């Protein structure tokens, strides 16, 4: 009998010991995305705004007066291809230096992931007119004649035009729409998913994301502000060019 009790006690130690090890090795942790901004490798903050100090790929000299953009649906891809979607969105406002970091409500399990990504803007199913009170308050809405929903980005400022005169530009990214009016049509999706690459998470993690602002004007379309400067929201051709240039805008800066 003593032998039986000793064996039972030893078995329980082994079982609970293994369970404890398992709990220690896999945990739910918070992730935070922190956003920074650059022009040709030089950091940009709101202290650099309202000055004609930037030159784009086409040679246009320009300023930035407002920059804010929306990211949503952070997704982690496991090494077996399974994906984990963290619902939520964040309106990054560089002008007011607000929401420069975002921590979703959901946690993520520790481990190695083959990719982490987010959506620039909203996917169509979530781009619902008037659905988000905080975005309504921020005047982030798109007119119903262009399909409603919300902006993806507002980048505004001035540039020196071909007459060397200061002129305003409004580089606003939205869902591309044709036939403005009661029944607009949509030639193609212009939100896009930004892939940042692999990551190993062992504890609460900050993922640093860099926006390279010059790329909005650079690749593959060398943006001439004399051609495309204002009234770009109802211009589906301009929206598709923004979508194409946006593929090169974001990168993973570093992971702590």
C-alpha positions as a Python dict, from the first residue, in 0.01 Angstrom:
ca = {
    (1, 'X'): (0, 0, 0),
    (2, 'X'): (282, 238, 89),
    (3, 'X'): (436, 156, -247),
    (4, 'X'): (108, 244, -423),
    (5, 'X'): (77, 580, -245),
    (6, 'X'): (436, 668, -328),
    (7, 'X'): (379, 583, -694),
    (8, 'X'): (57, 789, -701),
    (9, 'X'): (227, 1091, -544),
    (10, 'X'): (515, 1067, -792),
    (11, 'X'): (269, 1049, -1086),
    (12, 'X'): (81, 1357, -964),
    (13, 'X'): (406, 1551, -938),
    (14, 'X'): (493, 1458, -1295),
    (15, 'X'): (145, 1548, -1428),
    (16, 'X'): (115, 1882, -1253),
    (17, 'X'): (478, 1965, -1321),
    (18, 'X'): (422, 1916, -1694),
    (19, 'X'): (107, 2128, -1687),
    (20, 'X'): (291, 2407, -1510),
    (21, 'X'): (568, 2399, -1770),
    (22, 'X'): (309, 2421, -2047),
    (23, 'X'): (138, 2719, -1886),
    (24, 'X'): (471, 2895, -1848),
    (25, 'X'): (572, 2841, -2211),
    (26, 'X'): (251, 2969, -2375),
    (27, 'X'): (81, 3285, -2253),
    (28, 'X'): (-154, 3554, -2381),
    (29, 'X'): (20, 3891, -2414),
    (30, 'X'): (-54, 4240, -2542),
    (31, 'X'): (86, 4372, -2866),
    (32, 'X'): (125, 4740, -2950),
    (33, 'X'): (189, 4896, -3289),
    (34, 'X'): (391, 5219, -3271),
    (35, 'X'): (397, 5442, -3579),
    (36, 'X'): (680, 5670, -3686),
    (37, 'X'): (716, 5880, -4000),
    (38, 'X'): (1003, 5963, -4234),
    (39, 'X'): (1087, 6151, -4549),
    (40, 'X'): (1382, 5993, -4729),
    (41, 'X'): (1506, 5852, -4399),
    (42, 'X'): (1470, 6174, -4196),
    (43, 'X'): (1218, 6162, -3909),
    (44, 'X'): (907, 6378, -3959),
    (45, 'X'): (686, 6514, -3680),
    (46, 'X'): (435, 6797, -3664),
    (47, 'X'): (722, 7036, -3586),
    (48, 'X'): (821, 6994, -3954),
    (49, 'X'): (476, 7091, -4081),
    (50, 'X'): (372, 7412, -4261),
    (51, 'X'): (711, 7464, -4422),
    (52, 'X'): (806, 7409, -4787),
    (53, 'X'): (1096, 7177, -4702),
    (54, 'X'): (1014, 6849, -4880),
    (55, 'X'): (1085, 6762, -5244),
    (56, 'X'): (908, 6470, -5408),
    (57, 'X'): (1032, 6239, -5682),
    (58, 'X'): (895, 6468, -5954),
    (59, 'X'): (1081, 6767, -5811),
    (60, 'X'): (777, 6936, -5656),
    (61, 'X'): (868, 7134, -5343),
    (62, 'X'): (594, 7086, -5086),
    (63, 'X'): (487, 7119, -4726),
    (64, 'X'): (275, 6898, -4501),
    (65, 'X'): (-1, 7068, -4303),
    (66, 'X'): (-206, 6765, -4203),
    (67, 'X'): (-140, 6391, -4199),
    (68, 'X'): (-371, 6132, -4053),
    (69, 'X'): (-458, 5780, -4164),
    (70, 'X'): (-654, 5474, -4057),
    (71, 'X'): (-526, 5123, -3989),
    (72, 'X'): (-741, 4823, -3898),
    (73, 'X'): (-758, 4443, -3868),
    (74, 'X'): (-414, 4350, -3739),
    (75, 'X'): (-349, 3989, -3834),
    (76, 'X'): (-93, 3731, -3722),
    (77, 'X'): (-13, 3431, -3941),
    (78, 'X'): (111, 3113, -3775),
    (79, 'X'): (382, 2903, -3933),
    (80, 'X'): (114, 2647, -4031),
    (81, 'X'): (-77, 2914, -4226),
    (82, 'X'): (-353, 2969, -3969),
    (83, 'X'): (-440, 3336, -3916),
    (84, 'X'): (-546, 3523, -3602),
    (85, 'X'): (-737, 3847, -3660),
    (86, 'X'): (-734, 4123, -3398),
    (87, 'X'): (-1043, 4334, -3457),
    (88, 'X'): (-1031, 4711, -3419),
    (89, 'X'): (-897, 5024, -3585),
    (90, 'X'): (-680, 5326, -3509),
    (91, 'X'): (-681, 5675, -3656),
    (92, 'X'): (-317, 5787, -3648),
    (93, 'X'): (-305, 6168, -3630),
    (94, 'X'): (44, 6301, -3690),
    (95, 'X'): (-76, 6662, -3693),
    (96, 'X'): (-191, 6643, -3332),
    (97, 'X'): (56, 6370, -3230),
    (98, 'X'): (-227, 6144, -3113),
    (99, 'X'): (-285, 5769, -3154),
    (100, 'X'): (75, 5716, -3260),
    (101, 'X'): (52, 5378, -3090),
    (102, 'X'): (-230, 5127, -3080),
    (103, 'X'): (-290, 4829, -2851),
    (104, 'X'): (-582, 4608, -2958),
    (105, 'X'): (-823, 4481, -2693),
    (106, 'X'): (-747, 4119, -2783),
    (107, 'X'): (-428, 3947, -2676),
    (108, 'X'): (-206, 3715, -2878),
    (109, 'X'): (-37, 3391, -2777),
    (110, 'X'): (338, 3388, -2746),
    (111, 'X'): (525, 3204, -3017),
    (112, 'X'): (670, 3245, -3366),
    (113, 'X'): (458, 3388, -3646),
    (114, 'X'): (548, 3392, -4014),
    (115, 'X'): (387, 3733, -4069),
    (116, 'X'): (216, 4022, -3895),
    (117, 'X'): (8, 4262, -4101),
    (118, 'X'): (-262, 4528, -4093),
    (119, 'X'): (-510, 4684, -4334),
    (120, 'X'): (-456, 5039, -4456),
    (121, 'X'): (-807, 5181, -4432),
    (122, 'X'): (-1108, 4952, -4392),
    (123, 'X'): (-1204, 4641, -4585),
    (124, 'X'): (-1527, 4708, -4774),
    (125, 'X'): (-1746, 4508, -4534),
    (126, 'X'): (-1639, 4728, -4242),
    (127, 'X'): (-1637, 5056, -4435),
    (128, 'X'): (-1997, 5125, -4336),
    (129, 'X'): (-2134, 5476, -4359),
    (130, 'X'): (-2181, 5638, -4018),
    (131, 'X'): (-2095, 5322, -3823),
    (132, 'X'): (-1819, 5459, -3598),
    (133, 'X'): (-1903, 5748, -3368),
    (134, 'X'): (-1544, 5852, -3299),
    (135, 'X'): (-1466, 5867, -3672),
    (136, 'X'): (-1785, 6066, -3732),
    (137, 'X'): (-1673, 6315, -3467),
    (138, 'X'): (-1331, 6336, -3634),
    (139, 'X'): (-1501, 6432, -3965),
    (140, 'X'): (-1350, 6126, -4126),
    (141, 'X'): (-1656, 6047, -4337),
    (142, 'X'): (-1671, 6017, -4716),
    (143, 'X'): (-1969, 6183, -4893),
    (144, 'X'): (-2252, 5944, -4978),
    (145, 'X'): (-2228, 6044, -5346),
    (146, 'X'): (-1889, 5868, -5344),
    (147, 'X'): (-2018, 5559, -5165),
    (148, 'X'): (-2002, 5681, -4805),
    (149, 'X'): (-1787, 5509, -4548),
    (150, 'X'): (-1462, 5663, -4434),
    (151, 'X'): (-1131, 5803, -4554),
    (152, 'X'): (-816, 5591, -4550),
    (153, 'X'): (-584, 5893, -4534),
    (154, 'X'): (-575, 6273, -4544),
    (155, 'X'): (-242, 6423, -4647),
    (156, 'X'): (-269, 6799, -4706),
    (157, 'X'): (-29, 7083, -4763),
    (158, 'X'): (101, 7328, -5021),
    (159, 'X'): (342, 7301, -5313),
    (160, 'X'): (517, 7533, -5554),
    (161, 'X'): (339, 7493, -5886),
    (162, 'X'): (485, 7531, -6235),
    (163, 'X'): (452, 7912, -6198),
    (164, 'X'): (650, 7894, -5872),
    (165, 'X'): (338, 7996, -5681),
    (166, 'X'): (219, 7834, -5358),
    (167, 'X'): (-85, 7616, -5420),
    (168, 'X'): (-277, 7375, -5199),
    (169, 'X'): (-298, 7000, -5244),
    (170, 'X'): (-527, 6740, -5082),
    (171, 'X'): (-393, 6387, -5119),
    (172, 'X'): (-695, 6202, -4977),
    (173, 'X'): (-718, 5823, -5010),
    (174, 'X'): (-1062, 5660, -5011),
    (175, 'X'): (-1241, 5370, -5177),
    (176, 'X'): (-1216, 5445, -5551),
    (177, 'X'): (-1556, 5539, -5695),
    (178, 'X'): (-1692, 5620, -6040),
    (179, 'X'): (-2024, 5782, -6134),
    (180, 'X'): (-2061, 6006, -5826),
    (181, 'X'): (-2423, 6036, -5724),
    (182, 'X'): (-2696, 5812, -5581),
    (183, 'X'): (-2547, 5494, -5735),
    (184, 'X'): (-2167, 5517, -5753),
    (185, 'X'): (-1970, 5221, -5885),
    (186, 'X'): (-1636, 5093, -5760),
    (187, 'X'): (-1374, 4999, -6022),
    (188, 'X'): (-1142, 4817, -5778),
    (189, 'X'): (-1056, 4790, -5409),
    (190, 'X'): (-809, 5051, -5288),
    (191, 'X'): (-762, 4943, -4926),
    (192, 'X'): (-461, 4716, -4893),
    (193, 'X'): (-297, 4483, -4644),
    (194, 'X'): (51, 4579, -4524),
    (195, 'X'): (276, 4277, -4456),
    (196, 'X'): (552, 4343, -4205),
    (197, 'X'): (716, 4000, -4196),
    (198, 'X'): (795, 3737, -3935),
    (199, 'X'): (799, 3793, -3561),
    (200, 'X'): (863, 3593, -3245),
    (201, 'X'): (662, 3702, -2944),
    (202, 'X'): (777, 3607, -2597),
    (203, 'X'): (611, 3878, -2387),
    (204, 'X'): (419, 4202, -2429),
    (205, 'X'): (553, 4331, -2761),
    (206, 'X'): (587, 4666, -2938),
    (207, 'X'): (601, 4648, -3316),
    (208, 'X'): (748, 4964, -3468),
    (209, 'X'): (603, 5060, -3806),
    (210, 'X'): (758, 5326, -4028),
    (211, 'X'): (565, 5527, -4285),
    (212, 'X'): (794, 5652, -4562),
    (213, 'X'): (589, 5954, -4669),
    (214, 'X'): (788, 6023, -4986),
    (215, 'X'): (675, 5688, -5127),
    (216, 'X'): (319, 5820, -5167),
    (217, 'X'): (465, 6036, -5445),
    (218, 'X'): (726, 5799, -5582),
    (219, 'X'): (681, 5435, -5688),
    (220, 'X'): (556, 5318, -5932),
    (221, 'X'): (399, 5653, -6026),
    (222, 'X'): (618, 5962, -5998),
    (223, 'X'): (353, 6200, -5869),
    (224, 'X'): (333, 6546, -6028),
    (225, 'X'): (132, 6776, -5802),
    (226, 'X'): (76, 7003, -6101),
    (227, 'X'): (-135, 6721, -6249),
    (228, 'X'): (-298, 6568, -5941),
    (229, 'X'): (-341, 6812, -5652),
    (230, 'X'): (-706, 6864, -5551),
    (231, 'X'): (-1048, 6706, -5618),
    (232, 'X'): (-882, 6363, -5605),
    (233, 'X'): (-1159, 6188, -5409),
    (234, 'X'): (-1399, 6164, -5708),
    (235, 'X'): (-1107, 6075, -5938),
    (236, 'X'): (-1085, 5695, -5945),
    (237, 'X'): (-771, 5703, -6162),
    (238, 'X'): (-591, 5908, -5895),
    (239, 'X'): (-720, 5677, -5619),
    (240, 'X'): (-584, 5372, -5798),
    (241, 'X'): (-245, 5543, -5838),
    (242, 'X'): (-245, 5612, -5461),
    (243, 'X'): (-325, 5245, -5400),
    (244, 'X'): (-32, 5140, -5619),
    (245, 'X'): (215, 5381, -5457),
    (246, 'X'): (93, 5281, -5112),
    (247, 'X'): (235, 4931, -5152),
    (248, 'X'): (582, 5072, -5080),
    (249, 'X'): (499, 5313, -4798),
    (250, 'X'): (516, 5104, -4479),
    (251, 'X'): (788, 4888, -4331),
    (252, 'X'): (876, 4729, -4002),
    (253, 'X'): (1128, 4961, -3841),
    (254, 'X'): (1229, 4738, -3551),
    (255, 'X'): (1083, 4497, -3299),
    (256, 'X'): (1170, 4537, -2931),
}
